[in-house]
Amino acid sequence: MKNFEDNFAEIHLPEKQFQPEYLFNHADFELNNSLNCVEKLLDIHIKEGRGKSIAIRTFDETWTFQDLYDKSNQIAHVLIDDLGLVSGNRVLIRSANNPMFVACWFAILKAGGIVVATMPLLREKELETMIECAEISHAFCDIRLLEALSSVKSSFLKSVCTFDGSNESKSDLETLMESKPTIFDNYPTFAEAVSIIGFTSGTTGLPKMTAHFHKDIVLVCEAFPKYALQPKADDIFTGSPPLGFTFGLGGLVLFPFYYGASTFLIEKPSPEILLKAIEDFKITICFTAPTAWRMITQKTGEFDISSLRKCVSAGENLPLNVWEDWYKATGLKIIDGIGATELLHIFISSNDENMKPGATGMPIHGYEAKIIDDNGNEVETNANGRLAVRGITGCKYLNRPEKQSEYVQNKWNITGDIFKKDEEGYYWFIARGDDMIISSGYNIAAIEVESVLLTHDAILECAVVGIPDENRGMLVCANIVLKNPASANDDLAKTIQDWFKEVAAPYKYPRIIRFHDVLPKTETGKIQRFKLK
């Protein structure tokens, strides 16, 4: 085992006394101190003779585990030989969901790097903030998404290597890979070495970086999928969440590969395209958000989805009517779940034998939960309170001690959600406890939308809130005071929306803009957002 040469992640981890209590009270969660998670997810299939089994499908490509293994090893060589990676360096991946994204993800870990996966919708400002906060030195970027990244100015970013995720041409990475061997000795790291850094939704100002160890990657594979999915080697996973979300990473890469199954990746998964994939490739397990389940339900009669056996929803609360409509249309029960970037994946959910429609579920294998008041005391049954969770994974914010102390209290993870627990032990979602807006499965912090809007020349003041919406769960609503109130009109609102989509990730833009002469405030000057809702 070796320590990382670049110890940025190690020195910025919260000290043990500020981390939550971890629970490893089951044989499923016993791991060696020496662990590179790649060996449990990819290399094991080669060692045990499953190299010819399919690992990744798309509409245009099929990769076996041997293909993925060979390409990941070649990319690892590129990182070391050509790009000068030092163990512990942070490496950004900018790409939609495609096989090369996955190959780069494994290659970074094989070479001893730390993965920072991002979503393709992020813009220059957001990427620059992430690069600065994590001191990212290297990046792999799909050439189709290079424009925003090439505009980033950072003294930390030393190397940007492009690839073509469409498999239509060769870019820098493919050319460098050609001369590399397909065998690579994985970096012999510790189980408690950082493997990935996931940014929470706040990517303006000073965002929160959540660190996860190599062992965390393996541990979550023994939790939710074993509890809710019971995966088999002939299962085919698919879904809509980006691999830059830990929800997508788990459901579309970690879980299928850990159990020797395959994944079907879709770069732009509209409801019709998702249903076509299920029909044409006999998908058995699908991960997506409640908004998508609602839309897909309306089109099930147009496709044969009889191969589906498990349906998973997370990212936002699953409304009961969406669950009921899907069940009536298909006879399948959607498995709801709540997870968090801070805990890597789902920690409360259900399975076929343990499901109550409308409830999120119960703590899954590896976790326990309780509902507490503002003083940390457990509340009575059916009383609303803050959700507290602990288990095999937990919050480890890098370089943010003040946020660590907010999220971890009395050794429990405080998620920011308001829940209640009923007499049978089922947990029911009530609301978010902060100003997070969850729209179509995306977590959007009100404050980051405000910070972008306030850079617009016409805007004097603004407050952003979430407005309930049947289709998207919530809509981003911007309440704006203009420098020139007389200029308020629908055309200006549209201009502001279009501008926002150019300077920040489009999914964050305010779909509703309301102009005000003044915003409601307290005597101390704080905006009263509850009045705007």
C-alpha positions as CSV (number, residue, x, y, z in Angstrom):
1,M,0.0,0.0,0.0
2,K,1.2,3.5,-0.8
3,N,0.2,7.0,0.3
4,F,-0.6,9.5,-2.4
5,E,2.3,11.7,-3.5
6,D,-0.2,14.6,-3.9
7,N,-1.9,14.7,-0.4
8,F,-4.4,17.5,-1.1
9,A,-7.4,15.3,-0.3
10,E,-5.9,13.7,2.7
11,I,-4.9,17.0,4.4
12,H,-8.3,18.6,3.7
13,L,-10.4,15.7,5.1
14,P,-12.3,16.5,8.3
15,E,-10.6,15.0,11.4
16,K,-12.1,11.7,12.6
17,Q,-13.9,13.4,15.6
18,F,-15.8,15.6,13.1
19,Q,-16.9,12.7,10.9
20,P,-20.1,10.7,11.6
21,E,-20.1,7.4,13.3
22,Y,-19.8,4.5,10.9
23,L,-21.6,1.1,11.2
24,F,-19.9,-2.0,9.9
25,N,-21.7,-4.6,11.9
26,H,-22.2,-7.2,9.1
27,A,-19.9,-9.5,7.2
28,D,-20.9,-7.9,4.0
29,F,-19.0,-4.8,5.0
30,E,-15.7,-6.4,6.0
31,L,-12.9,-5.2,3.7
32,N,-9.1,-5.3,3.6
33,N,-7.1,-2.2,4.5
34,S,-5.5,-2.5,1.1
35,L,-8.1,-1.8,-1.7
36,N,-8.3,-0.2,-5.1
37,C,-12.0,-0.4,-5.9
38,V,-11.3,-1.0,-9.6
39,E,-10.3,-4.6,-8.6
40,K,-13.8,-5.3,-7.3
41,L,-15.7,-3.7,-10.1
42,L,-13.7,-4.4,-13.3
43,D,-10.5,-6.4,-12.9
44,I,-12.3,-9.3,-11.1
45,H,-14.2,-10.2,-14.2
46,I,-11.0,-10.7,-16.2
47,K,-9.4,-12.7,-13.4
48,E,-12.5,-14.9,-13.1
49,G,-12.9,-15.5,-16.9
50,R,-15.8,-13.2,-17.7
51,G,-13.9,-11.0,-20.1
52,K,-16.2,-11.8,-23.0
53,S,-19.3,-10.9,-21.1
54,I,-20.9,-7.6,-22.2
55,A,-20.2,-4.6,-19.9
56,I,-21.5,-1.6,-21.8
57,R,-24.0,-1.2,-24.6
58,T,-25.2,1.9,-26.4
59,F,-27.3,2.2,-29.5
60,D,-24.1,2.1,-31.6
61,E,-21.5,0.2,-29.5
62,T,-21.0,-2.9,-27.5
63,W,-18.0,-3.2,-25.1
64,T,-17.1,-6.4,-23.2
65,F,-15.4,-6.3,-19.8
66,Q,-12.2,-7.2,-21.7
67,D,-12.7,-4.1,-24.0
68,L,-13.3,-1.9,-21.0
69,Y,-10.3,-3.4,-19.1
70,D,-7.9,-3.0,-22.0
71,K,-9.0,0.6,-22.8
72,S,-8.9,1.6,-19.1
73,N,-5.4,0.2,-18.8
74,Q,-4.2,2.1,-21.9
75,I,-5.7,5.3,-20.6
76,A,-4.0,4.8,-17.2
77,H,-0.7,4.5,-19.1
78,V,-1.5,7.7,-20.9
79,L,-2.1,9.4,-17.6
80,I,1.3,8.3,-16.2
81,D,3.5,8.3,-19.3
82,D,2.2,11.3,-21.3
83,L,0.2,13.5,-19.0
84,G,2.4,13.4,-15.9
85,L,-0.2,12.3,-13.4
86,V,1.1,12.0,-9.8
87,S,-0.9,9.8,-7.4
88,G,-3.5,11.8,-5.6
89,N,-3.9,14.3,-8.4
90,R,-7.6,15.3,-9.1
91,V,-8.8,14.5,-12.7
92,L,-11.9,16.0,-14.1
93,I,-14.2,14.1,-16.5
94,R,-16.4,16.3,-18.8
95,S,-18.7,14.1,-20.9
96,A,-22.2,12.8,-21.4
97,N,-22.9,9.1,-20.5
98,N,-20.8,7.0,-22.9
99,P,-18.3,4.2,-22.8
100,M,-15.2,6.4,-22.9
101,F,-16.5,8.3,-19.8
102,V,-16.5,4.9,-17.9
103,A,-13.1,3.9,-19.3
104,C,-11.6,7.2,-18.1
105,W,-13.2,6.8,-14.7
106,F,-11.6,3.4,-14.1
107,A,-8.3,4.6,-15.6
108,I,-8.0,7.5,-13.2
109,L,-8.4,5.2,-10.2
110,K,-6.1,2.6,-11.7
111,A,-3.4,5.2,-12.0
112,G,-3.8,6.5,-8.5
113,G,-5.8,9.6,-9.3
114,I,-9.0,11.0,-7.8
115,V,-12.0,11.3,-10.1
116,V,-14.1,14.5,-10.3
117,A,-16.9,13.7,-12.6
118,T,-19.1,16.5,-13.9
119,M,-22.3,17.0,-15.9
120,P,-22.1,18.1,-19.6
121,L,-24.5,21.0,-18.8
122,L,-22.0,22.9,-16.7
123,R,-20.6,26.1,-18.1
124,E,-17.2,27.9,-17.9
125,K,-17.8,29.7,-14.6
126,E,-19.0,26.6,-12.8
127,L,-16.2,24.4,-14.2
128,E,-13.6,27.1,-13.2
129,T,-14.9,27.2,-9.6
130,M,-14.7,23.4,-9.3
131,I,-11.2,23.3,-10.7
132,E,-10.0,26.0,-8.3
133,C,-11.7,24.5,-5.2
134,A,-10.4,21.0,-5.9
135,E,-7.1,22.2,-7.4
136,I,-7.7,19.9,-10.4
137,S,-4.6,19.3,-12.5
138,H,-5.9,17.2,-15.3
139,A,-9.1,16.8,-17.4
140,F,-10.5,14.4,-19.9
141,C,-13.1,16.1,-22.1
142,D,-15.3,14.9,-24.8
143,I,-14.3,17.0,-27.8
144,R,-17.9,17.9,-28.4
145,L,-17.9,19.7,-25.0
146,L,-14.5,21.3,-25.2
147,E,-15.6,24.9,-25.7
148,A,-16.6,25.8,-22.1
149,L,-13.6,24.0,-20.6
150,S,-11.1,25.6,-23.0
151,S,-12.3,29.0,-21.8
152,V,-11.4,28.2,-18.2
153,K,-8.5,30.1,-16.7
154,S,-6.8,28.3,-13.9
155,S,-3.2,28.0,-12.7
156,F,-4.0,24.4,-11.4
157,L,-5.2,22.9,-14.7
158,K,-2.1,21.6,-16.5
159,S,-3.5,19.1,-19.0
160,V,-6.8,18.8,-21.0
161,C,-6.9,15.6,-23.1
162,T,-9.8,15.2,-25.5
163,F,-11.6,12.1,-26.7
164,D,-14.6,11.5,-29.0
165,G,-17.4,10.0,-27.0
166,S,-19.4,9.5,-30.2
167,N,-16.9,7.0,-31.5
168,E,-16.9,8.7,-34.9
169,S,-13.4,10.0,-34.9
170,K,-10.0,9.9,-33.1
171,S,-9.0,12.7,-30.7
172,D,-6.0,13.2,-28.6
173,L,-6.7,10.4,-26.1
174,E,-7.5,7.8,-28.7
175,T,-4.3,8.6,-30.6
176,L,-2.2,8.3,-27.4
177,M,-3.9,5.0,-26.4
178,E,-2.9,3.2,-29.6
179,S,0.7,2.7,-28.6
180,K,0.0,1.7,-25.0
181,P,-0.1,-1.8,-23.5
182,T,-3.4,-3.3,-22.3
183,I,-1.8,-4.4,-19.0
184,F,-1.4,-2.0,-16.1
185,D,-0.5,-2.5,-12.5
186,N,-3.1,-0.7,-10.4
187,Y,-1.9,1.8,-7.9
188,P,-1.8,-0.1,-4.6
189,T,-3.8,2.3,-2.5
190,F,-5.5,2.1,1.0
191,A,-9.2,1.4,1.4
192,E,-9.5,4.7,3.2
193,A,-7.9,6.7,0.4
194,V,-10.1,9.2,-1.4
195,S,-11.3,7.8,-4.8
196,I,-13.8,10.4,-5.9
197,I,-14.9,13.9,-5.1
198,G,-18.5,14.8,-5.7
199,F,-19.6,18.5,-5.7
200,T,-22.9,19.3,-4.1
201,S,-25.2,21.5,-6.1
202,G,-23.6,24.7,-5.1
203,T,-21.0,25.4,-7.8
204,T,-20.8,29.1,-7.5
205,G,-19.0,30.9,-4.6
206,L,-17.4,28.2,-2.5
207,P,-19.1,24.9,-3.2
208,K,-19.0,21.8,-0.9
209,M,-16.7,18.9,-2.0
210,T,-17.8,15.5,-0.7
211,A,-15.0,12.9,-0.6
212,H,-15.5,9.2,-0.8
213,F,-13.0,6.5,-0.1
214,H,-12.2,3.5,-2.3
215,K,-14.0,1.3,0.3
216,D,-17.1,3.5,0.1
217,I,-17.5,2.7,-3.6
218,V,-17.5,-1.0,-2.7
219,L,-19.7,-0.7,0.4
220,V,-22.6,0.9,-1.3
221,C,-22.7,-2.0,-3.8
222,E,-23.4,-4.3,-0.8
223,A,-26.2,-2.0,0.4
224,F,-29.0,-0.7,-1.9
225,P,-28.7,-3.2,-4.8
226,K,-28.6,-6.2,-2.5
227,Y,-31.6,-4.8,-0.5
228,A,-33.8,-3.6,-3.3
229,L,-32.7,-5.1,-6.7
230,Q,-31.1,-8.5,-6.2
231,P,-29.0,-8.1,-9.4
232,K,-28.1,-11.0,-11.6
233,A,-25.4,-11.3,-14.2
234,D,-28.0,-11.2,-17.0
235,D,-29.5,-8.0,-15.9
236,I,-29.2,-4.9,-18.1
237,F,-29.3,-1.6,-16.3
238,T,-30.2,1.8,-17.8
239,G,-31.5,5.2,-16.8
240,S,-31.4,8.9,-17.2
241,P,-29.2,10.3,-14.4
242,P,-25.8,11.7,-15.5
243,L,-22.7,9.7,-14.3
244,G,-21.6,13.0,-12.8
245,F,-24.4,12.4,-10.2
246,T,-23.6,9.8,-7.6
247,F,-27.2,8.5,-8.2
248,G,-26.2,7.8,-11.8
249,L,-22.8,6.5,-11.1
250,G,-24.2,3.9,-8.7
251,G,-27.1,2.9,-10.8
252,L,-25.4,2.8,-14.2
253,V,-21.8,1.7,-13.4
254,L,-21.1,0.6,-9.9
255,F,-24.1,-1.7,-9.2
256,P,-24.2,-3.5,-12.6
257,F,-20.4,-4.1,-12.7
258,Y,-20.2,-5.3,-9.1
259,Y,-22.7,-8.0,-9.9
260,G,-21.3,-8.9,-13.3
261,A,-24.3,-7.4,-15.1
262,S,-24.2,-4.8,-18.0
263,T,-25.3,-1.2,-18.5
264,F,-26.9,0.6,-21.4
265,L,-25.7,4.2,-21.6
266,I,-27.7,6.9,-23.3
267,E,-26.3,10.4,-23.9
268,K,-29.6,12.2,-24.2
269,P,-32.3,10.0,-22.5
270,S,-35.6,11.5,-23.5
271,P,-38.7,9.4,-22.5
272,E,-39.1,8.1,-26.0
273,I,-35.4,7.1,-26.3
274,L,-35.4,5.5,-22.9
275,L,-38.5,3.4,-23.8
276,K,-37.0,2.5,-27.1
277,A,-33.8,1.2,-25.4
278,I,-35.9,-0.8,-23.0
279,E,-37.9,-2.4,-25.8
280,D,-35.0,-3.0,-28.2
281,F,-32.4,-4.2,-25.7
282,K,-34.6,-5.9,-23.2
283,I,-33.6,-3.7,-20.3
284,T,-34.4,-5.2,-16.9
285,I,-33.5,-2.4,-14.4
286,C,-34.2,1.3,-14.9
287,F,-33.1,4.3,-12.8
288,T,-34.7,7.7,-13.3
289,A,-36.4,10.6,-11.5
290,P,-40.1,11.0,-10.7
291,T,-40.6,13.6,-13.4
292,A,-39.4,11.1,-16.0
293,W,-41.5,8.3,-14.6
294,R,-44.5,10.5,-15.0
295,M,-43.7,11.3,-18.6
296,I,-42.8,7.7,-19.4
297,T,-46.1,6.4,-18.0
298,Q,-48.0,8.3,-20.7
299,K,-46.1,6.5,-23.4
300,T,-45.9,2.9,-22.2
301,G,-48.6,1.8,-24.6
302,E,-46.4,2.6,-27.5
303,F,-43.5,0.3,-26.5
304,D,-42.9,-3.2,-25.3
305,I,-41.3,-2.9,-21.8
306,S,-42.1,-6.4,-20.6
307,S,-38.4,-7.1,-19.9
308,L,-38.4,-4.6,-17.0
309,R,-38.4,-6.1,-13.6
310,K,-37.1,-3.3,-11.3
311,C,-37.8,0.4,-11.5
312,V,-35.9,2.9,-9.2
313,S,-36.8,6.5,-8.5
314,A,-34.6,9.0,-6.6
315,G,-33.4,12.6,-6.8
316,E,-36.6,14.0,-5.5
317,N,-39.7,12.8,-3.7
318,L,-41.9,10.3,-5.7
319,P,-45.5,11.5,-5.6
320,L,-48.0,8.8,-4.8
321,N,-50.0,9.5,-7.9
322,V,-46.9,8.9,-10.1
323,W,-46.4,5.5,-8.3
324,E,-50.1,4.6,-8.8
325,D,-50.3,5.6,-12.4
326,W,-47.1,3.6,-13.3
327,Y,-48.4,0.5,-11.4
328,K,-51.8,0.7,-13.2
329,A,-50.0,1.0,-16.5
330,T,-47.4,-1.7,-16.1
331,G,-48.0,-3.8,-12.9
332,L,-44.5,-2.8,-11.7
333,K,-43.9,-1.1,-8.4
334,I,-41.4,1.8,-8.5
335,I,-38.8,1.5,-5.7
336,D,-38.5,5.0,-4.2
337,G,-35.3,6.1,-2.4
338,I,-33.5,8.9,-0.8
339,G,-29.8,9.4,-0.9
340,A,-27.3,12.2,-0.8
341,T,-24.0,13.1,-2.4
342,E,-22.6,13.3,1.1
343,L,-23.5,9.6,1.7
344,L,-22.8,8.5,-1.9
345,H,-26.1,6.8,-2.6
346,I,-29.5,5.7,-1.4
347,F,-29.9,4.9,2.4
348,I,-33.7,4.8,2.8
349,S,-35.7,2.8,0.3
350,S,-38.0,-0.3,-0.1
351,N,-38.2,-3.6,-1.9
352,D,-41.0,-5.8,-3.2
353,E,-41.6,-7.3,0.2
354,N,-41.2,-4.1,2.1
355,M,-43.1,-1.3,0.4
356,K,-45.8,1.1,1.3
357,P,-47.0,3.4,-1.6
358,G,-46.3,7.0,-0.8
359,A,-43.6,6.3,1.8
360,T,-40.0,6.6,0.9
361,G,-39.3,3.3,2.8
362,M,-37.1,2.1,5.6
363,P,-33.3,2.3,6.3
364,I,-31.7,-0.2,4.0
365,H,-29.0,-2.8,4.8
366,G,-26.1,-0.9,6.3
367,Y,-27.9,2.2,7.6
368,E,-30.1,3.4,10.4
369,A,-32.1,6.6,10.8
370,K,-34.2,8.6,13.2
371,I,-36.3,11.8,13.2
372,I,-35.0,14.5,15.6
373,D,-36.0,18.0,16.7
374,D,-33.8,21.1,16.5
375,N,-32.1,20.1,19.8
376,G,-31.2,16.6,18.5
377,N,-33.8,14.8,20.5
378,E,-35.8,12.0,18.8
379,V,-39.4,13.0,18.2
380,E,-42.6,11.0,18.6
381,T,-44.1,8.7,16.0
382,N,-45.7,10.6,13.1
383,A,-44.2,13.9,14.2
384,N,-42.3,15.9,11.6
385,G,-38.6,16.5,12.2
386,R,-35.1,16.5,10.8
387,L,-33.8,13.3,9.2
388,A,-30.7,11.9,10.8
389,V,-28.8,9.0,9.2
390,R,-25.7,7.0,9.9
391,G,-24.2,3.8,8.4
392,I,-21.5,2.5,6.2
393,T,-20.9,5.8,4.5
394,G,-21.0,9.4,5.7
395,C,-20.3,13.0,5.1
396,K,-16.6,14.0,4.6
397,Y,-16.5,17.6,3.3
398,L,-13.1,18.7,2.1
399,N,-11.7,21.9,3.5
400,R,-15.1,23.1,4.8
401,P,-15.1,22.6,8.7
402,E,-18.0,24.9,9.2
403,K,-20.2,23.0,6.8
404,Q,-19.0,19.7,8.2
405,S,-20.2,20.7,11.7
406,E,-23.6,21.6,10.2
407,Y,-24.0,18.3,8.4
408,V,-22.6,16.0,11.1
409,Q,-24.1,16.6,14.5
410,N,-23.6,14.2,17.5
411,K,-22.0,11.7,15.0
412,W,-25.1,11.6,12.8
413,N,-25.6,12.9,9.2
414,I,-28.3,15.6,9.2
415,T,-29.5,15.6,5.6
416,G,-31.5,18.8,5.5
417,D,-34.8,16.9,4.8
418,I,-37.9,17.0,6.9
419,F,-39.5,13.5,7.4
420,K,-41.8,11.6,9.7
421,K,-41.7,8.0,10.8
422,D,-45.0,6.0,11.2
423,E,-45.9,3.2,13.6
424,E,-44.6,0.5,11.3
425,G,-41.2,2.2,10.9
426,Y,-41.7,3.7,7.4
427,Y,-40.2,7.1,6.6
428,W,-42.3,9.7,4.9
429,F,-40.9,12.7,3.1
430,I,-42.4,16.1,4.2
431,A,-40.2,18.8,2.7
432,R,-36.7,20.1,2.3
433,G,-35.4,21.9,5.3
434,D,-33.5,24.5,3.4
435,D,-33.8,26.5,0.2
436,M,-32.8,23.7,-2.1
437,I,-35.1,23.4,-5.1
438,I,-35.4,19.9,-6.6
439,S,-36.7,20.2,-10.2
440,S,-36.8,17.2,-12.5
441,G,-34.3,15.4,-10.3
442,Y,-31.8,18.2,-10.3
443,N,-30.7,19.8,-7.0
444,I,-30.6,23.6,-7.5
445,A,-29.5,25.8,-4.6
446,A,-31.5,29.0,-4.5
447,I,-28.5,31.0,-3.5
448,E,-26.4,30.0,-6.5
449,V,-29.2,31.0,-8.9
450,E,-29.4,34.4,-7.1
451,S,-25.6,34.8,-7.3
452,V,-25.8,34.4,-11.1
453,L,-28.8,36.7,-11.5
454,L,-27.1,39.5,-9.5
455,T,-24.4,39.8,-12.1
456,H,-26.9,40.9,-14.7
457,D,-26.7,44.7,-15.4
458,A,-30.4,45.3,-15.1
459,I,-31.0,43.5,-11.8
460,L,-30.7,45.3,-8.5
461,E,-31.9,42.6,-6.1
462,C,-33.4,39.2,-6.3
463,A,-34.7,36.2,-4.2
464,V,-35.2,32.7,-5.6
465,V,-37.7,30.2,-4.3
466,G,-39.1,26.9,-5.4
467,I,-42.7,26.8,-6.7
468,P,-44.6,23.4,-6.6
469,D,-45.2,22.0,-10.1
470,E,-47.0,18.9,-11.1
471,N,-44.7,17.9,-13.9
472,R,-41.2,18.9,-12.5
473,G,-41.8,18.7,-8.8
474,M,-40.7,22.3,-8.4
475,L,-39.9,25.2,-10.6
476,V,-37.2,27.8,-10.0
477,C,-38.9,31.2,-9.5
478,A,-36.9,34.4,-9.5
479,N,-38.3,37.4,-7.7
480,I,-36.5,40.4,-9.1
481,V,-36.2,44.1,-8.4
482,L,-34.8,46.0,-11.4
483,K,-32.6,49.0,-11.3
484,N,-35.1,50.6,-13.6
485,P,-38.5,49.2,-12.5
486,A,-40.2,50.8,-15.5
487,S,-38.4,48.4,-17.8
488,A,-40.2,45.3,-16.4
489,N,-42.0,43.3,-19.1
490,D,-42.3,39.8,-20.6
491,D,-39.6,40.6,-23.2
492,L,-37.1,41.5,-20.5
493,A,-37.9,38.4,-18.5
494,K,-37.2,36.2,-21.6
495,T,-34.0,38.1,-22.2
496,I,-32.8,37.4,-18.6
497,Q,-33.7,33.7,-19.0
498,D,-31.8,33.3,-22.3
499,W,-28.8,35.2,-20.8
500,F,-28.8,32.9,-17.7
501,K,-28.7,29.8,-19.9
502,E,-25.6,31.2,-21.6
503,V,-23.7,31.9,-18.4
504,A,-24.8,29.0,-16.2
505,A,-26.1,25.4,-16.5
506,P,-29.4,25.7,-18.3
507,Y,-31.3,23.4,-15.9
508,K,-30.9,26.0,-13.2
509,Y,-32.5,28.9,-15.1
510,P,-35.6,30.5,-13.5
511,R,-38.6,29.2,-15.4
512,I,-40.7,31.8,-13.6
513,I,-39.7,35.5,-13.3
514,R,-41.7,37.9,-11.2
515,F,-40.8,41.6,-11.1
516,H,-41.3,43.5,-7.8
517,D,-40.9,47.1,-6.7
518,V,-39.5,45.8,-3.4
519,L,-38.9,42.4,-1.8
520,P,-40.5,41.6,1.6
521,K,-37.9,41.8,4.4
522,T,-37.6,41.6,8.1
523,E,-36.6,44.6,10.3
524,T,-33.0,43.4,10.1
525,G,-33.1,43.3,6.3
526,K,-33.4,39.6,5.7
527,I,-35.6,38.7,2.7
528,Q,-38.7,36.8,3.8
529,R,-38.7,34.0,1.2
530,F,-41.7,32.3,2.7
531,K,-43.8,35.2,1.6
532,L,-42.6,34.8,-1.9
533,K,-43.6,31.1,-2.0
